[in-house]
């Protein structure tokens, strides 16, 4: 019944981004409208469920049963509805101080007159939120969203002065001390519906960045980290790692955000020079910086996708210059639009799944009593006793599964540690790491730089192995076992449910839950922290200039062997236990110590009530029939919404499938 669903002539762009927007503007509108319609339909379901659980017929006993499986159910429902309707979907822009955050937002806004303050010193000490609006205005709020100041602007120039007044650190007055948010309203084609763009203080400007990120990341549709490529590689690894840790620890609060979809913009490439006269040398400098940045990102943000790392020059984009950096900016815009659309759908799906499960929990008490009306008191008693025995058996099965999964976790961690250890000590592993196919041969590296280069390549090699097929195979095996146990328990629970309420909802929640389990995040998100000692030597500068290729190779292997001699199987075991193991435990605890036990306890309480009130149920038959009508309405709404989402998915996937089929046919020809 329910079913869960740059352009070639840069100079022609008057604001530089508008040509791109105009080309696909109508498509974006359709997507946004569709999303808004979906949210409106979802809210209708929320309202129907709220009406159901607050009506007079939904008595205290039904509320008690719902509380057992969903504590504080009304607060939970209203909070979820409020998040659905009021939470902004944010495009978060953050990065090092003066890397170009405000410049980027000005470019996306697409006007010659820059709206946000752009300075070499820290400019933004408040959070600036850009909202799409036909009316130019600014609103200033306290941290708890109390409106302190509101003013409209006649034109962009005056709006800019207002933004400067309320965000420029050099312009603060006493009456601005408690201002936390500054909302800027102006036409921005990319920002439709409730999508906003958030310009955060630069990393290092405030100690509250983690808190700021957690205010917005849960409903973020895109996360853009901008890096100053001209600043010695531009990456403060510790700070990125801190952001990543915040995300990892709060994954359950982020229905839309996927760290693998984070966008990294490396800016100011026009400023990179190496002091050499030839163009070739300058290109080498750019290539070296690019390689260094990618290496650092792979190390501190392992789930980064290469196609989501961009080389841009916002200065060249603003001037309409044609270059590889402006070309990449165009590619960035396209990726950003696609990410926004995709993640809007994720958000809708998240709230649909929530209200599905909530409605199911809320309806069960009524459905169980309606079914009891069909049985005699003796039949009802016998059924409940049998049902209770099955529930106790499932509780026992949950405990057994918990023990078995703990063994599987330890086996997988040990297998990962042993396999990586063997790889690092193998000739193949040594060759792969010291001379990877996408890197300059180690014999071409200056002898005095060999030690540091081997260190970097070893770290990169370990990261690559953790993302490779060998590790994936072992993790997939553990995932499969976890899914099997979750699916089995959920199936048993559904049988118990159906026995009492007499209705098969026609969809398998357990399968969906199990299918959603992803263990790879344990490795993809948490960098393997392995300590090893570098083998350094005092190297004569003259010798480093005269060293042969063979001497460079020998030195590289000497350093490599020295490093891995300090990596024990136990250190690898500990590292995998902190990444994969912790994530595995988190999921196991969610199901086998929280969700399932709570659900089973609620069944026992419901059965006891059914046992005690059989005669009272008959007296309330009319009330339960009225509740049944409300349930049928809710189920109809959920069914219609699910079918709408499935149709949308088919419409999206059909062109892709046709394109794939055409490509396959062309390949055969």
Beta strands, then each sheet from edge to edge (+ up, - down):
strand 1: 89-95
strand 2: 127-132
strand 3: 137-141
strand 4: 147-152
strand 5: 181-186
strand 6: 195-199
strand 7: 220-228
strand 8: 263-267
strand 9: 309-311
sheet 1: 4+ 3- 5+ 2+ 6- 1- 7- 8- 9-
end
